[in-house]
């Protein structure tokens, strides 16, 4: 989209997201966001109140986009397809919106960001446990925890550009769980 086609608020959002993902939240000033968005710094405060609320807006908007674009992906139809989707999720999410996931990875220590990610992932644990139980695993709780830890590591490494073998790792997991 052309810069002029975006509203001033949208330009603030686009540039703040880009800068927070590139430089980090702490190292990005509202003055810099305003300059890149071609607006006054006062307009940022008018729309968002402060830098923390702007960040909250970006994170919530990012998870709304994820949920809207992947609605059916995490629906439990059967254990195998759910696990397949879960294993594919990190690669698909990061590729669909690399800037948001880079932002999230950079902010994984930030309390609000971490809380939003936990809310996003919370319903998945119980469904994973059910899937592993349905497949007859001896300890579905630990299998679910292991897969969640792996998935968490995969999306973070992929968001940082440190996962050159994402597809191969997914295939390895498919074989481990005998999904293919």
QUIRABEL-V696269 format. One record per backbone hydrogen bond with DSSP energy under -0.5 kcal/mol. CO is the residue of the C=O (numbers start at 0). NH is the residue of the N-H. E is the energy in kcal/mol with one decimal. If there is no record, write none. Layout:
CO:NH:E
CO:NH:E
//
This chain:
1:4:-0.7
1:5:-0.8
2:5:-0.9
6:10:-2.3
7:11:-2.0
8:12:-2.3
9:13:-2.8
10:14:-2.5
11:15:-2.8
12:16:-2.4
13:17:-2.2
14:18:-3.0
15:19:-3.1
16:20:-2.2
17:21:-2.3
18:22:-3.3
18:23:-0.9
19:23:-1.0
24:27:-1.3
26:28:-0.5
28:32:-2.0
29:33:-2.6
30:34:-2.3
31:35:-2.4
32:36:-2.4
33:37:-1.1
33:38:-2.4
39:42:-0.7
39:43:-0.9
40:44:-1.5
41:45:-2.2
42:46:-2.5
43:47:-2.8
44:48:-1.7
47:49:-1.3
49:53:-1.9
50:54:-2.3
51:55:-2.4
52:56:-2.5
53:57:-2.3
54:58:-2.5
55:59:-2.7
56:60:-2.7
57:61:-2.1
58:62:-2.2
59:63:-2.2
60:64:-2.2
61:65:-2.1
62:66:-2.7
63:67:-2.6
64:68:-2.4
65:69:-1.4
67:70:-0.6
69:72:-0.5
69:73:-0.7
71:74:-1.4
74:76:-0.9
77:76:-0.6
77:81:-2.1
78:82:-2.4
79:83:-2.7
80:84:-2.4
81:85:-2.4
82:86:-2.4
83:87:-1.9
84:88:-1.5
85:89:-0.6
87:91:-2.4
88:92:-3.1
89:93:-2.3
90:94:-2.2
91:95:-1.9
92:96:-1.7
96:100:-1.9
97:101:-2.2
98:102:-2.2
99:103:-2.7
100:104:-2.4
101:105:-2.5
102:106:-1.5
104:107:-1.4
106:109:-1.9
109:113:-2.7
110:114:-2.6
111:115:-2.4
112:116:-2.1
113:117:-2.5
114:118:-2.4
115:119:-2.0
116:120:-2.2
117:121:-2.0
118:122:-0.6
120:123:-1.5
120:124:-0.9
121:124:-0.6
121:125:-0.6
122:126:-1.1
123:127:-2.7
124:128:-2.5
125:129:-2.1
126:130:-2.4
127:131:-2.7
128:132:-2.3
129:133:-3.0
130:134:-1.6
131:136:-2.5
132:135:-1.7
136:139:-0.5
138:142:-2.3
139:143:-2.4
140:144:-2.2
141:145:-2.7
142:146:-2.5
143:147:-2.5
144:148:-2.3
145:149:-2.4
146:150:-2.9
147:151:-2.4
148:152:-2.1
149:153:-2.7
150:154:-2.3
151:155:-1.5
152:156:-2.5
153:157:-2.7
154:158:-2.4
155:159:-1.6
156:161:-3.1
157:160:-1.1
162:165:-0.9
164:168:-2.6
165:169:-2.2
166:170:-2.5
167:171:-2.2
168:172:-2.3
169:173:-2.5
170:174:-2.4
171:175:-2.6
172:176:-2.4
173:178:-3.2
173:179:-0.5
174:177:-1.2
//
